[in-house]
Amino acid sequence: MPVLEMPSWGMVALALTQAIAMLALAPLATGFNRVLRAKMHSRQGPGLLQDYRDIAKLLRRQEVTPEPAGILFNLMPALLIAALLLVAMALPTLTHESPFPIAGDLITDIYLFAIFRFFFSLAGLDSGSMFAGIGARRELTLGILVEPILVLACFIMAMMVGSSDLGNISSYVATQPLAAPVATLLAGAACAFAVFVEMGKLPFDCAEAEQELQEGPLTEYSGAGLALLKLSIGLKQLVVVQLFLVIFLPFGKAANWSLPALIGAALILACKLLVAFLLAGIIENAMARTQFVRTHKLTRYGLGLALLALLAYLVGV
């Protein structure tokens, strides 16, 4: 059996730093979307730091647990944060090598995303609320429609590289960007579609609205639990976008582990994230909310792109 590589202390420090940075920037990402929406609608809207103030206020509030809820209801916020932070630690965002290679495998990260959705929906059912239960079932249905697109698009790149290690995929795409260009372009488009849906964007969802999919299972949460869940929703947006950037746009990363190189890579990453969230916000605010029963009519286009990418890979173009 192969020996599992253990990360050095420097790699662990980088992994923890980037995970903490993503957690700290999560409310900024959701606040940026609200500001952009308000500007596009020609209204004042909340400030860029409003989500920080909301989370700080919730942390001071008393938690109220519904009577039918079990232990899962109380554990779910911490489980979601832990799963996303583990993915955040493993993503090779600043270098082509994962700073936490124990979890830097594409299969592991896909399972962690599945764990997030499973417990997120299960907690809604565990609350005993009819509205939270409806939101949980809708979230699971959307996952069934979107997750195959994300998995297929990412695994096409893994098959192209011959490895499911995110560091190997990142290095391959950065050094050989013209290898199978049609398959890479189609897979990137399919992955971008899936990431857009996972971010909770219109026309599929509206992440900050209590009656929508991502907020539906949170109906019975309050206080610190609700604050952690709002953090996890923003963190998920950052993590899925960076997963896309790691696989399909792994350019501008540090060539070594020196501090100046890492700082330069962090600035380039910040620019890429800004452009990604800006594009997602513009596309979202140019669309109207679609009916949930028609979601499958839109997600089939993303699945079609993923299948075309698989065909292009098999043909070798």
Stockholm file with secondary structure:
# STOCKHOLM 1.0

chainA/1-317         MPVLEMPSWGMVALALTQAIAMLALAPLATGFNRVLRAKMHSRQGPGLLQDYRDIAKLLRRQEVTPEPAGILFNLMPALLIAALLLVAMALPTLTHESPFPIAGDLITDIYLFAIFRFFFSLAGLDSGSMFAGIGARRELTLGILVEPILVLACFIMAMMVGSSDLGNISSYVATQPLAAPVATLLAGAACAFAVFVEMGKLPFDCAEAEQELQEGPLTEYSGAGLALLKLSIGLKQLVVVQLFLVIFLPFGKAANWSLPALIGAALILACKLLVAFLLAGIIENAMARTQFVRTHKLTRYGLGLALLALLAYLVGV
#=GR chainA/1-317 SS CCCCCCCCHHHHHHHHHHHHHHHHHHHHHHHHHHHHHHHHTTSCCCCTTHHHHHHHHHHTSCCCCCTTCCHHHHHHHHHHHHHHHHHHHHCCSSBSSCSSGGGCBHHHHHHHHHHHHHHHHHHHHHTCCHHHHHHHHHHHHHHHHHHHHHHHHHHHHHHHHTCCBHHHHHHHHHHCTTSSHHHHHHHHHHHHHHHHHHTTCTTTCCTTCTTSTTTGGGTTCCHHHHHHHHHHHHHHHHHHHHHHHHHHCCCSCBSSSCHHHHHHHHHHHHHHHHHHHHHHHHHHHTSCCCCGGGHHHHHHHHHHHHHHHHHHHHHTC
#=GC SS_cons         CCCCCCCCHHHHHHHHHHHHHHHHHHHHHHHHHHHHHHHHTTSCCCCTTHHHHHHHHHHTSCCCCCTTCCHHHHHHHHHHHHHHHHHHHHCCSSBSSCSSGGGCBHHHHHHHHHHHHHHHHHHHHHTCCHHHHHHHHHHHHHHHHHHHHHHHHHHHHHHHHTCCBHHHHHHHHHHCTTSSHHHHHHHHHHHHHHHHHHTTCTTTCCTTCTTSTTTGGGTTCCHHHHHHHHHHHHHHHHHHHHHHHHHHCCCSCBSSSCHHHHHHHHHHHHHHHHHHHHHHHHHHHTSCCCCGGGHHHHHHHHHHHHHHHHHHHHHTC
//
